[in-house]
Amino acid sequence: MDSANESILSIQDLTMSYGGKQVLNGINLEVSKGQIIGYIGPNGAGKSTTVKIMLGLIDNYKGKVVIFGQDISTGDPSYKRRIGYVPENAEAYDNLTAMEYLVFIGELYGLDQAFAQGKAESLLQQFELIDVRHARLSSFSKGMKQKVLIISSLLHNPDLLFWDEPLSGLDANSMMVIQEILSQLAEEGKTIFYSSHIMDLVEKISNRIVLLVNGKVVADGSFEELQEQSEEGSLSGIFNQLTGFTEHREKAAHFVSVVRGDHDDA
C-alpha cells in the first residue's frame, strides 16, 4: 500500500446513545496517514464522544472502529501507545512540577525514566519553560499549562494526535509556532485530529475538514471543496450555513441594544 494513502483510522456506521438520546447517528470516516483533520461542530454535535470512543474511553457503542489496522473492540490497548491526546479541559496534577508530570506521563507510555526526562527537558527548552521545570503546575498560567499538556501528548512520538482546543490560553507567537509544528508533524506522516471553535485557525491548519451536526457528518473535504459547495467565503460562514445558525447578527444587534439601554422590556 502506498504509505501516503495508508489507512490510519476507519469508522463504519458508528452510533451511540446516552439515556435514550441518540448522540451519534451513523458516522463513517476513512482517515489516511499525514492528514490534519479539522474536526468541528456545534456543542453537543458528538465530537467529544467520537474522540473518546477512538481513545477507548467509551465502549458501549455500535459500529466498527479500526485504528492502525486493529479493531479496538477487542480490548487490546496496545494501539493507545501510538496516540497523543490533549483534551479540552485537561486535569493536570497541579501538585506535581512540570518535570515530574512529564516524566510520569512518559513512563505511562512505556518510556524509560531517564529518556523521558531528557526529552522533556529538550521540549520545555523549546517552549521557553526550562527555568520553571521544577515549579509546581499550580503556579503556571493557563498558557504555560497548555504548553506542558502539548508536550505530554508528543513525548512518546505518537503517530496519531487528538488535540481539542489545543491553543487555548496561548499568545500569538506560541500559536504560530504550534501551527508550524503541526504542519511539520503532518509532513513526517503524523495524523492529527484538531478540534476548535476558532474557525479561522481550523481553516489555516487543516487540509481536511469534517463537520459534525447532530451526530452526523454533514461536510467532509478540504476548505476549498467546502467553499465550492457553499455560497460562503469563510469557514465560519460555511459552519453557520451548514449548522443552520443564521441569526447571529440579529442576536448580536438585540444584545447591543440591551447594553445601550434602548430595549423595551427585559
C-alpha positions in Angstrom: 0.0 0.0 0.0 1.2 3.5 -0.8 2.2 5.0 2.5 0.7 8.3 1.5 -2.7 6.5 1.3 -2.1 4.3 4.3 -5.3 4.0 6.3 -4.7 5.1 9.9 -8.3 5.1 11.1 -11.6 3.7 9.8 -15.0 4.3 11.4 -18.0 2.4 10.0 -21.7 3.0 10.9 -20.8 4.4 14.4 -23.8 5.0 16.6 -24.1 5.8 20.2 -26.9 6.8 22.6 -27.0 8.1 26.2 -30.1 7.6 28.2 -32.3 7.1 25.2 -30.9 10.1 23.3 -29.1 9.3 20.1 -25.7 11.1 20.2 -24.0 9.6 17.1 -26.1 8.7 14.1 -24.1 6.5 11.8 -20.7 8.1 11.3 -18.4 6.9 8.6 -14.8 8.1 8.3 -11.7 6.9 6.5 -8.5 8.7 7.6 -5.2 8.4 5.8 -1.6 9.0 7.1 -0.4 12.6 7.3 -3.8 14.3 7.3 -4.6 17.2 9.5 -8.4 17.0 10.1 -10.3 19.9 11.4 -12.9 18.1 13.4 -15.6 20.7 14.1 -19.3 21.1 15.1 -21.5 22.9 17.5 -21.6 21.9 21.1 -23.4 18.6 21.6 -22.7 17.5 18.0 -20.9 14.4 19.1 -17.2 15.4 18.6 -16.0 14.6 22.1 -18.0 11.3 22.2 -16.4 10.2 18.9 -12.9 11.0 20.1 -13.5 9.2 23.5 -14.6 6.1 21.6 -11.5 6.3 19.4 -9.4 6.6 22.5 -11.0 3.6 24.1 -12.6 5.6 26.9 -16.2 4.7 25.9 -17.0 1.1 24.7 -20.8 0.8 24.6 -21.1 1.9 21.0 -22.4 0.2 17.9 -20.4 0.0 14.7 -16.8 -0.6 13.9 -13.7 1.4 14.8 -10.3 0.3 13.4 -7.1 2.1 14.3 -3.7 1.1 12.9 -5.5 -1.9 11.4 -6.7 -3.1 14.8 -10.4 -3.4 15.7 -10.4 -1.5 19.1 -13.4 -3.5 20.4 -11.0 -6.5 21.0 -9.9 -4.8 24.3 -6.2 -4.9 23.3 -4.9 -1.4 24.4 -1.6 -1.6 22.6 -2.8 0.8 19.9 -3.0 3.6 22.5 0.8 3.8 22.8 0.8 5.4 19.4 -1.8 8.1 20.3 -1.3 11.5 21.8 -4.2 13.4 23.4 -4.8 17.0 24.6 -8.4 17.2 26.0 -10.3 20.5 26.0 -10.4 20.5 29.8 -7.4 18.6 30.9 -6.9 17.8 34.6 -3.1 18.1 35.2 -1.8 17.1 38.6 -1.2 20.6 40.0 0.8 19.4 42.9 3.5 18.0 40.6 6.2 20.0 39.0 6.2 20.3 35.2 9.1 17.8 35.0 7.5 15.3 37.4 4.3 15.4 35.4 6.0 14.9 32.0 8.2 12.1 33.3 5.1 10.5 34.9 3.2 10.7 31.5 6.3 9.4 29.6 6.5 6.3 31.9 2.8 5.7 31.4 3.6 5.4 27.7 6.5 3.0 28.4 9.4 5.4 28.2 12.5 4.9 30.3 12.6 7.5 33.1 15.9 9.0 32.2 15.0 9.1 28.5 11.6 10.8 29.3 13.4 13.4 31.5 15.9 14.2 28.8 13.3 14.6 26.1 11.0 16.6 28.4 13.9 19.0 29.2 14.6 19.5 25.5 10.9 20.2 24.7 10.5 22.5 27.7 13.6 24.4 26.4 11.9 24.9 23.0 8.8 26.3 24.7 10.9 28.6 27.0 9.8 26.7 30.1 13.1 25.2 31.1 13.6 27.7 34.0 10.3 26.7 35.6 10.6 22.9 35.1 10.8 22.3 38.8 7.9 24.6 39.7 4.5 23.2 40.6 1.9 23.3 37.8 -0.4 25.1 40.3 1.8 28.2 39.8 1.6 28.1 36.0 -0.6 30.3 33.9 -3.2 28.7 31.6 -0.9 29.1 28.6 2.1 27.6 30.4 0.0 24.6 31.5 -1.3 24.2 27.9 2.3 24.0 26.6 3.1 21.3 29.2 0.0 19.4 28.1 1.0 19.7 24.4 4.5 18.4 25.3 3.0 15.5 27.2 1.0 14.5 24.1 4.1 14.4 22.0 6.7 13.0 24.4 6.3 9.4 23.1 6.4 10.4 19.4 2.9 9.2 18.6 1.5 8.5 15.1 -2.0 9.8 15.8 -2.8 13.0 17.7 -6.2 14.2 19.1 -6.0 17.8 20.1 -9.1 19.5 21.4 -8.8 23.3 21.7 -5.0 23.0 22.0 -4.2 26.7 21.6 -6.4 27.8 24.5 -4.6 30.4 26.6 -1.6 30.7 24.2 -0.1 34.0 23.0 0.0 34.8 19.3 3.7 33.8 18.9 3.2 30.4 20.6 0.1 29.8 18.4 2.2 30.4 15.2 4.9 28.0 16.5 2.4 25.3 17.2 0.7 25.7 13.9 4.1 25.2 12.2 4.8 22.2 14.5 1.5 20.6 13.3 2.4 21.2 9.7 5.8 19.6 10.1 4.4 16.7 12.0 2.0 16.0 9.2 4.8 16.2 6.7 6.5 13.4 8.7 3.4 11.3 8.4 1.7 12.0 11.7 -2.1 12.1 11.5 -3.9 14.9 13.5 -7.5 15.4 14.6 -7.8 19.1 15.5 -10.9 20.4 17.2 -11.5 24.1 17.9 -14.3 26.7 17.8 -11.8 29.2 16.3 -12.8 28.7 12.7 -10.0 30.8 11.1 -7.4 28.6 12.8 -9.1 25.4 11.7 -9.2 26.9 8.2 -5.5 27.7 8.2 -4.3 24.5 9.9 -6.4 21.7 8.3 -6.0 20.0 4.9 -9.3 18.2 5.6 -12.4 19.5 7.5 -15.1 17.2 8.9 -18.2 18.9 10.2 -20.5 17.1 12.6 -24.1 18.2 13.3 -26.5 16.1 15.5 -24.2 13.1 15.4 -23.9 13.0 11.6 -21.1 14.1 9.2 -22.6 16.9 7.1 -19.4 18.0 5.4 -16.1 16.3 4.7 -13.4 17.8 2.4 -10.8 20.4 2.0 -11.7 24.1 2.8 -11.6 24.7 -1.0 -14.1 21.9 -1.6 -16.4 23.1 1.1 -16.3 26.6 -0.4 -17.4 25.2 -3.8 -20.4 23.6 -2.1 -21.4 26.8 -0.3 -22.0 30.5 -1.1 -19.9 31.5 1.9 -16.3 32.6 1.6 -15.1 31.7 5.1 -15.2 28.6 7.2 -17.2 30.5 9.8 -19.8 31.3 7.2 -19.9 27.7 5.9 -20.2 26.5 9.5 -23.1 28.7 10.2 -24.8 27.8 6.9 -24.5 24.0 7.5 -25.4 24.1 11.1 -28.5 26.2 10.4 -27.3 29.1 12.6 -28.1 32.3 10.7 -29.4 34.6 13.4 -26.0 35.6 14.8 -26.3 39.2 13.5 -29.8 39.6 14.8 -28.9 38.2 18.2 -25.9 40.5 18.4 -27.9 43.5 17.5 -30.5 42.8 20.2 -27.8 42.2 22.7 -26.1 45.5 21.9 -29.5 47.3 22.0 -29.9 46.0 25.6 -26.4 47.2 26.5 -27.3 50.6 25.1 -30.4 50.7 27.3 -32.9 51.3 24.5 -34.7 47.9 24.9 -38.4 47.8 25.6 -38.8 45.4 28.5 -36.1 42.9 29.5 
